[in-house]
């Protein structure tokens, strides 16, 4: 055998030996890592207020045809009951007509309690004529309380001469109309319509999620947060 041929065969054999030593024996089947899926909980939407609701004490202008005014809600409070008095209701004639049922409340206060599961919300409103001509203000029926997707109308007191214990103003609109209907408001701060409206609502109410909505005139509707 020629020397060159021997060298070539030796090199080929060496390559096979090296290749065989570098080969890793096949291992068994591998188990894939478990797939971990993470999910993010979708937050439950909170009940939203009436869109664009203002904060308490925020004043808004209204009026058409040169007759102008301002309106605001300046306070809201929850009461499970309230005490009221009325000269006409507690008069001797009323006492006689009602019999003994009014005997204990003569010359005193009567207590009104909310129905089971309910409470009262007192909302205080103020409307002022800022122009030079008389204006017609909204009636109490135009003030609607919105809460948790429902609406609540105001609950009227017994009469125009009713006073409520620890409340310095009367029911809104009684001093400028009769029986809670819209009335004419003269110019000036001293003639402002300043009073309360009462709403009977679920006792679970959260005032921070409630709003008062009022149609002030055909062109202006406003809303206020109650907390």
Buried (B, 14 or more C-beta within 10 A) or exposed (E): EEEEEEEEEEEEEEEEEEEEEEEEEEEEEEEEEEEEEEEEEEEEEEEEBBEEBBEBEBEBEBBEEEBBBBBBBBBBBBBEEBBBBBEEBBBEEBBEEEEEEBEEBEEEBBEBEBEEEBBBBBBBBBBBBBBEEBBBBBBBBBBBBBBEEEEBBBBBBBBBEBBBEEBEBBBBBBBBBEEBEBBEBEBEEEBBBBBBBBBBBBBEBEBEBBBBBBBBBEEBBBBBBBE
